[in-house]
Amino acid sequence: MSYETDQRIKNYLDTNQLSREQLCRSVLALDNRFSDVRPRHPRGGPDGGRDIEAIYRNDHVAFGAVGFVNQANDSKEQKKTITEKFKEDLNSALSADKKPEVFVFFTNINLTIGEKNQLIDKAKAHGMIHCEIIDRERIRISLDSPDGFSIRFQHLNIPLSEEEQASFFAKWGDDIQSVISTGFQRVENTLNRILFFQEASSTLSHLTLSIELNQKYAAEEIGHFRLFCFLYLKEPKNKILSVLFGRTDRSNRMMEDVAADFTKQESGIKYGIGGGQWEQIIDIEDEEQEYTKVGSSSSIGMDHVEFIPIQYSKNSLIRNPDSLTLRDIDEAMLLPFCNKSLAEKIKAIHIYSNGYKIKELSPSDIEIDLTEFDPEIPVVFSEDELKDPWARVRPAGGFSSFNIEFFDETPKRMFMPKQTENSLEGKKS
């Protein structure tokens, strides 16, 4: 294979100066001492003795020139031609506005060590701090290495032998797979983000916050519980400034029906759960802007508890055009709060909306604030229940509330839609 490579460097690119320059530029880029390797004229043309520009050892400007001959045979006449070409290109490079400190000369003629030293001395005599002569043998060595196989195939059309394929993939296989995987992942991430922002304009059907406990508890171990959350919008939307939603034990606690007296119900998550949601509406005439109740719920209790979800939902049979959209909660602030005994059992928090997982808060993201706190929410609790005081669930690191940031994080779609089947495909309608 080395013989075939040598022969092709001699004459395969005869008269094709552009491909010669591209080949040499790729070979130079394999040398770790050179960076930012680029052509002066990507499509060819007058270059003033600098076919290639680069940076040598991250500090010095380097120019590269290509001196190939047709049908190279290493004769005295060809070596004389190459010597003159070297001098011409060196002088042209030195006449540039920004003179190089390093000069690299490529040739498809094989030169002896003495001949190369003469050219190097000439370059240094003109002020170059370093000069490289990359003759045909050095080019061949680069092309016949695993790093150069692809360059050799691209420019000299020499395929890889089985042994070369084995050595190439042994060195680059993992990197190639990584590049492919990363490329596909970036495309998928971009498409997912586009899809999310397209669907984010839909009405907010629900916003669900689910706390995950550090283990599965029997209902008796939870007993009385209360879990609520404030959602503060970045800016008012449809006159809504903030939202409050949550759940607690006693299923009738937040029901409007007077006959449904919750105090007669047994306390504890095992015997029933009640939920409620409120909106803080901007009203110019009412400066206090109190919360207005917009929904309540009642459900059976739980025998075993691992997750406790709370939800703000405006989902209805007829879509309300004045409701919030998923996009409206971007940059909103969340502050969950609950009774202390429940807060101490929290492992993680999961936030969902419209079929997306908006955020996941791990144990390292969460900090329990036990500072005395009265949320002043429109729900009645007994003195006995409040002996288990309120606690706020804050972000670790001293921040006051959690933020929903669509700029930093793309929510994950929890399912992909099915493709509608078409049994008539291929048939005439």
C-alpha positions as CSV (number, residue, x, y, z in Angstrom):
1,M,0.0,0.0,0.0
2,S,2.9,2.4,0.7
3,Y,4.1,2.0,-2.8
4,E,0.7,2.8,-4.3
5,T,0.5,5.9,-2.1
6,D,3.9,7.0,-3.1
7,Q,3.0,6.6,-6.8
8,R,-0.2,8.5,-6.5
9,I,1.4,11.4,-4.8
10,K,3.8,11.6,-7.7
11,N,1.3,12.1,-10.5
12,Y,-2.4,11.4,-9.5
13,L,-3.1,15.1,-8.9
14,D,-1.2,16.4,-12.0
15,T,-2.5,19.8,-13.1
16,N,-5.1,19.8,-10.2
17,Q,-3.6,22.5,-8.0
18,L,-6.8,22.9,-6.0
19,S,-6.8,19.3,-4.9
20,R,-3.1,19.4,-4.2
21,E,-3.6,22.3,-1.8
22,Q,-6.5,20.6,-0.1
23,L,-4.5,17.5,0.4
24,C,-1.6,19.4,1.9
25,R,-3.8,21.5,4.1
26,S,-5.4,18.3,5.5
27,V,-2.0,16.8,6.1
28,L,-0.8,19.9,8.0
29,A,-4.0,19.8,10.1
30,L,-2.9,16.3,11.4
31,D,0.1,18.0,13.0
32,N,-0.9,19.0,16.6
33,R,1.7,21.8,16.5
34,F,-0.5,23.7,14.0
35,S,-4.0,25.0,14.6
36,D,-6.5,27.1,12.7
37,V,-5.3,25.6,9.5
38,R,-7.2,27.2,6.6
39,P,-6.8,28.0,2.9
40,R,-6.1,31.5,1.7
41,H,-8.2,31.0,-1.4
42,P,-10.6,28.0,-0.9
43,R,-11.3,27.7,-4.6
44,G,-7.8,28.5,-5.8
45,G,-6.3,31.6,-7.4
46,P,-3.3,33.9,-6.8
47,D,-2.2,33.5,-3.2
48,G,1.1,35.5,-2.8
49,G,3.1,32.5,-1.8
50,R,0.7,31.3,0.9
51,D,-1.7,28.5,-0.2
52,I,-2.2,27.8,3.5
53,E,-2.4,29.9,6.7
54,A,-2.1,28.5,10.2
55,I,-1.0,29.2,13.7
56,Y,2.2,27.4,15.0
57,R,2.2,26.4,18.7
58,N,-0.7,28.7,19.4
59,D,1.4,31.8,19.0
60,H,3.2,32.2,15.7
61,V,1.7,33.0,12.2
62,A,2.5,30.3,9.7
63,F,2.3,30.3,5.9
64,G,2.3,27.2,3.8
65,A,3.1,26.8,0.1
66,V,2.6,23.8,-2.2
67,G,5.2,23.0,-4.8
68,F,4.2,20.0,-6.7
69,V,5.4,18.9,-10.2
70,N,3.7,16.8,-12.8
71,Q,5.0,13.3,-13.2
72,A,7.5,13.6,-10.3
73,N,10.6,11.5,-10.6
74,D,13.1,13.2,-8.3
75,S,15.4,14.2,-11.1
76,K,18.0,17.0,-10.8
77,E,15.9,19.2,-13.1
78,Q,12.8,18.7,-10.9
79,K,14.7,19.4,-7.7
80,K,16.1,22.6,-9.2
81,T,12.5,23.6,-10.2
82,I,11.3,22.9,-6.6
83,T,14.2,24.9,-5.1
84,E,13.3,27.9,-7.3
85,K,9.6,27.4,-6.3
86,F,10.6,27.4,-2.6
87,K,12.6,30.7,-3.0
88,E,9.8,32.3,-5.0
89,D,7.1,31.3,-2.5
90,L,9.3,32.3,0.5
91,N,9.9,35.8,-0.9
92,S,6.2,36.2,-1.7
93,A,5.3,35.2,1.8
94,L,7.8,37.7,3.3
95,S,6.3,40.5,1.3
96,A,2.9,40.1,3.0
97,D,1.6,42.9,5.2
98,K,1.8,40.6,8.2
99,K,5.0,38.6,7.8
100,P,4.9,35.0,8.9
101,E,7.3,33.6,11.5
102,V,7.0,30.0,10.3
103,F,7.1,28.7,6.7
104,V,5.9,25.3,5.6
105,F,6.7,24.0,2.1
106,F,5.0,20.9,0.6
107,T,6.4,19.1,-2.4
108,N,5.8,15.7,-4.1
109,I,9.6,15.5,-4.7
110,N,11.7,13.4,-2.3
111,L,14.6,15.5,-0.9
112,T,17.6,14.4,1.0
113,I,18.3,15.6,4.5
114,G,21.0,17.9,3.2
115,E,18.8,19.4,0.5
116,K,16.0,20.1,3.1
117,N,18.5,21.7,5.5
118,Q,19.7,24.0,2.8
119,L,16.2,25.3,2.2
120,I,15.5,25.5,6.0
121,D,18.7,27.6,6.5
122,K,17.6,29.9,3.7
123,A,14.2,30.5,5.4
124,K,15.9,31.2,8.8
125,A,18.3,33.6,7.1
126,H,15.3,35.6,6.1
127,G,14.0,35.8,9.7
128,M,11.8,32.7,10.0
129,I,12.0,31.2,13.5
130,H,10.9,27.8,12.1
131,C,10.7,26.1,8.7
132,E,9.2,22.7,7.7
133,I,9.9,20.9,4.5
134,I,7.2,18.2,4.0
135,D,8.3,16.2,1.0
136,R,6.7,13.2,-0.6
137,E,7.9,10.6,1.9
138,R,6.6,12.7,4.8
139,I,3.2,13.1,3.1
140,R,3.1,9.4,2.4
141,I,3.8,8.5,6.0
142,S,0.9,10.8,7.1
143,L,-1.5,9.4,4.6
144,D,-0.6,5.8,5.4
145,S,-1.4,6.3,9.1
146,P,-4.9,5.8,10.7
147,D,-5.3,9.5,11.0
148,G,-4.6,10.0,7.2
149,F,-6.6,7.1,5.7
150,S,-9.7,9.3,5.1
151,I,-7.5,12.0,3.5
152,R,-5.8,9.5,1.3
153,F,-9.1,8.0,0.1
154,Q,-10.6,11.4,-0.5
155,H,-7.8,12.9,-2.6
156,L,-5.9,9.9,-4.0
157,N,-8.8,7.4,-4.2
158,I,-6.9,4.7,-2.4
159,P,-9.3,2.4,-0.5
160,L,-8.5,0.9,2.9
161,S,-7.2,-2.6,3.1
162,E,-8.8,-4.9,5.7
163,E,-5.9,-4.4,8.0
164,E,-6.2,-0.6,7.6
165,Q,-9.9,-0.7,8.3
166,A,-9.2,-2.6,11.5
167,S,-6.6,-0.1,12.7
168,F,-8.8,2.8,11.6
169,F,-11.9,1.7,13.5
170,A,-9.8,0.6,16.5
171,K,-8.6,4.2,16.8
172,W,-11.6,6.2,15.7
173,G,-14.6,3.8,16.0
174,D,-15.8,5.2,19.4
175,D,-15.3,8.8,18.3
176,I,-17.3,8.2,15.1
177,Q,-20.1,6.6,17.0
178,S,-20.1,9.4,19.5
179,V,-20.3,12.0,16.7
180,I,-23.2,10.2,15.0
181,S,-25.0,9.8,18.3
182,T,-24.4,13.4,19.3
183,G,-25.5,14.6,15.9
184,F,-28.8,12.7,16.0
185,Q,-29.3,13.8,19.6
186,R,-28.9,17.4,18.7
187,V,-31.4,17.1,15.8
188,E,-33.9,15.3,18.1
189,N,-33.4,17.9,20.8
190,T,-34.1,20.7,18.3
191,L,-37.2,19.1,16.9
192,N,-38.5,18.4,20.4
193,R,-38.0,22.1,21.3
194,I,-39.8,23.3,18.2
195,L,-42.7,20.9,18.9
196,F,-42.9,22.1,22.5
197,F,-43.1,25.8,21.6
198,Q,-45.7,25.0,19.0
199,E,-47.8,23.2,21.5
200,A,-47.1,25.7,24.3
201,S,-49.6,28.1,22.8
202,S,-52.4,25.7,23.7
203,T,-54.7,26.4,26.7
204,L,-53.2,25.3,30.0
205,S,-55.4,22.2,30.7
206,H,-53.6,21.5,34.0
207,L,-50.6,22.2,36.1
208,T,-49.8,19.3,38.4
209,L,-47.2,19.3,41.1
210,S,-46.5,15.8,42.6
211,I,-44.3,15.3,45.6
212,E,-42.5,12.0,45.8
213,L,-42.0,10.7,49.3
214,N,-38.7,9.1,50.5
215,Q,-40.5,5.7,50.9
216,K,-44.0,4.3,50.6
217,Y,-45.9,5.1,53.8
218,A,-49.0,3.5,55.3
219,A,-51.8,6.1,55.4
220,E,-51.7,6.1,59.3
221,E,-48.1,7.3,59.1
222,I,-49.2,10.4,57.1
223,G,-52.4,11.2,59.0
224,H,-53.4,14.8,58.6
225,F,-51.7,16.5,55.7
226,R,-51.9,19.7,53.8
227,L,-50.0,20.5,50.6
228,F,-50.4,23.7,48.6
229,C,-48.5,25.8,46.0
230,F,-48.3,29.4,45.0
231,L,-47.7,30.1,41.3
232,Y,-46.6,33.7,40.6
233,L,-46.7,34.7,36.9
234,K,-44.0,36.8,35.4
235,E,-46.6,39.2,34.2
236,P,-50.4,39.2,34.5
237,K,-52.2,37.1,31.9
238,N,-56.0,37.7,31.3
239,K,-55.9,39.6,34.6
240,I,-54.5,36.6,36.5
241,L,-51.6,37.6,38.6
242,S,-51.0,34.4,40.6
243,V,-52.6,31.0,41.3
244,L,-53.0,29.0,44.5
245,F,-53.8,25.3,44.5
246,G,-53.5,22.4,46.8
247,R,-55.1,19.4,48.7
248,T,-55.6,18.3,52.2
249,D,-57.4,15.6,54.2
250,R,-61.2,15.7,54.8
251,S,-62.8,15.5,51.4
252,N,-65.5,18.1,52.1
253,R,-63.1,20.7,53.6
254,M,-63.2,23.0,50.5
255,M,-66.7,22.2,49.2
256,E,-69.2,25.1,49.0
257,D,-72.1,23.0,50.1
258,V,-73.0,24.0,53.7
259,A,-74.5,20.5,54.3
260,A,-71.2,18.9,53.7
261,D,-69.6,19.7,57.1
262,F,-66.0,18.6,56.9
263,T,-65.5,18.8,60.7
264,K,-67.7,15.7,61.0
265,Q,-65.3,13.7,58.8
266,E,-62.4,11.7,60.2
267,S,-59.0,13.4,59.9
268,G,-56.3,11.7,57.9
269,I,-55.3,11.0,54.3
270,K,-56.8,7.5,54.6
271,Y,-60.4,8.8,54.9
272,G,-60.7,11.4,52.2
273,I,-58.9,14.1,50.3
274,G,-60.2,17.6,49.3
275,G,-58.7,20.0,46.8
276,G,-59.1,23.6,45.9
277,Q,-57.7,26.3,43.5
278,W,-57.8,30.0,43.5
279,E,-56.8,32.8,41.2
280,Q,-55.5,36.3,42.2
281,I,-57.2,38.7,39.8
282,I,-56.0,42.2,39.1
283,D,-58.7,44.6,40.0
284,I,-58.0,48.3,39.8
285,E,-60.7,49.1,42.3
286,D,-59.6,46.4,44.8
287,E,-56.0,47.0,45.9
288,E,-55.9,43.9,48.1
289,Q,-56.4,41.6,45.1
290,E,-57.7,38.7,47.2
291,Y,-57.8,35.2,45.8
292,T,-61.0,34.1,44.1
293,K,-62.0,30.4,44.3
294,V,-62.2,28.8,40.8
295,G,-62.6,25.2,41.7
296,S,-62.7,22.4,44.3
297,S,-62.6,18.7,44.4
298,S,-63.4,15.7,46.6
299,S,-61.9,12.2,46.5
300,I,-61.5,9.1,48.4
301,G,-58.5,8.5,50.7
302,M,-55.3,6.5,50.2
303,D,-54.2,3.3,52.0
304,H,-50.6,3.7,51.0
305,V,-48.8,6.9,50.1
306,E,-45.8,7.3,47.8
307,F,-46.9,10.3,45.7
308,I,-49.2,13.2,46.6
309,P,-50.3,15.3,43.5
310,I,-52.0,18.7,43.6
311,Q,-53.4,20.3,40.5
312,Y,-54.5,23.6,39.0
313,S,-56.9,22.8,36.2
314,K,-59.2,24.8,34.0
315,N,-60.1,21.9,31.7
316,S,-63.7,21.9,30.7
317,L,-66.0,20.6,27.9
318,I,-65.9,24.1,26.3
319,R,-62.5,25.7,26.0
320,N,-62.3,29.1,27.7
321,P,-60.4,31.6,25.6
322,D,-59.5,33.7,28.7
323,S,-57.6,30.8,30.3
324,L,-53.9,30.7,30.7
325,T,-51.7,29.0,28.1
326,L,-48.8,26.7,28.8
327,R,-46.5,29.5,27.4
328,D,-47.8,31.9,30.1
329,I,-46.1,30.0,32.9
330,D,-42.7,30.6,31.4
331,E,-40.5,32.4,34.0
332,A,-43.2,31.9,36.7
333,M,-42.2,31.3,40.3
334,L,-43.3,28.3,42.3
335,L,-43.5,28.1,46.1
336,P,-44.8,24.8,47.5
337,F,-45.6,24.6,51.2
338,C,-47.0,21.9,53.5
339,N,-47.2,20.7,57.0
340,K,-43.8,20.0,58.6
341,S,-44.2,16.3,59.1
342,L,-45.0,15.9,55.4
343,A,-42.1,18.2,54.3
344,E,-39.6,16.0,56.1
345,K,-40.7,13.0,54.1
346,I,-40.3,14.7,50.6
347,K,-37.7,13.1,48.3
348,A,-38.4,14.9,45.0
349,I,-40.9,17.1,43.2
350,H,-42.3,16.4,39.7
351,I,-44.2,19.1,37.7
352,Y,-46.4,18.3,34.7
353,S,-48.6,20.2,32.3
354,N,-50.4,19.4,29.1
355,G,-48.7,16.1,28.6
356,Y,-45.2,17.5,29.3
357,K,-42.9,17.0,32.3
358,I,-42.0,20.6,33.0
359,K,-39.5,20.2,35.8
360,E,-38.0,17.6,38.1
361,L,-36.5,18.6,41.4
362,S,-34.2,16.1,43.0
363,P,-33.2,15.9,46.7
364,S,-30.2,18.1,46.1
365,D,-32.4,20.8,44.6
366,I,-34.7,21.0,47.6
367,E,-34.4,22.7,51.0
368,I,-37.0,22.7,53.7
369,D,-37.6,26.1,55.4
370,L,-39.0,25.6,58.9
371,T,-39.1,29.4,59.7
372,E,-42.5,30.3,61.2
373,F,-44.8,31.0,58.3
374,D,-48.6,31.7,57.9
375,P,-49.6,31.5,54.2
376,E,-53.0,33.1,54.9
377,I,-54.8,30.8,52.5
378,P,-58.6,30.7,52.3
379,V,-58.9,27.3,53.9
380,V,-59.9,26.5,57.5
381,F,-57.7,24.3,59.7
382,S,-58.2,23.4,63.3
383,E,-55.8,24.5,66.1
384,D,-54.9,20.8,66.6
385,E,-54.0,20.4,62.9
386,L,-51.9,23.5,63.0
387,K,-49.8,22.1,65.8
388,D,-48.0,20.5,62.9
389,P,-46.7,23.9,61.6
390,W,-46.4,25.1,58.0
391,A,-43.1,24.6,56.2
392,R,-41.9,26.0,52.9
393,V,-40.2,23.9,50.2
394,R,-37.5,26.1,48.7
395,P,-34.6,25.7,46.3
396,A,-31.3,24.7,47.8
397,G,-28.8,27.5,47.9
398,G,-30.8,30.1,49.7
399,F,-33.2,31.0,46.8
400,S,-36.7,32.0,47.7
401,S,-38.7,30.1,45.1
402,F,-38.4,27.7,42.2
403,N,-38.5,29.1,38.6
404,I,-39.9,27.6,35.5
405,E,-37.5,28.5,32.7
406,F,-38.3,27.3,29.2
407,F,-35.1,29.1,27.9
408,D,-32.8,26.9,30.0
409,E,-34.7,23.6,29.8
410,T,-37.0,22.0,27.2
411,P,-39.9,20.1,28.9
412,K,-40.1,16.4,28.1
413,R,-43.2,15.1,26.2
414,M,-44.5,12.2,28.2
415,F,-45.9,10.3,25.1
416,M,-45.8,10.5,21.3
417,P,-49.0,10.5,19.3
418,K,-49.9,7.4,17.4
419,Q,-50.0,7.5,13.6
420,T,-53.5,7.1,12.3
421,E,-53.9,3.8,10.3
422,N,-55.1,4.0,6.7
423,S,-56.6,0.6,5.7
424,L,-57.4,2.2,2.3
425,E,-53.8,2.9,1.4
426,G,-53.0,1.7,-2.1
427,K,-56.6,1.3,-3.0
428,K,-58.6,3.4,-5.4
429,S,-61.2,5.5,-3.6
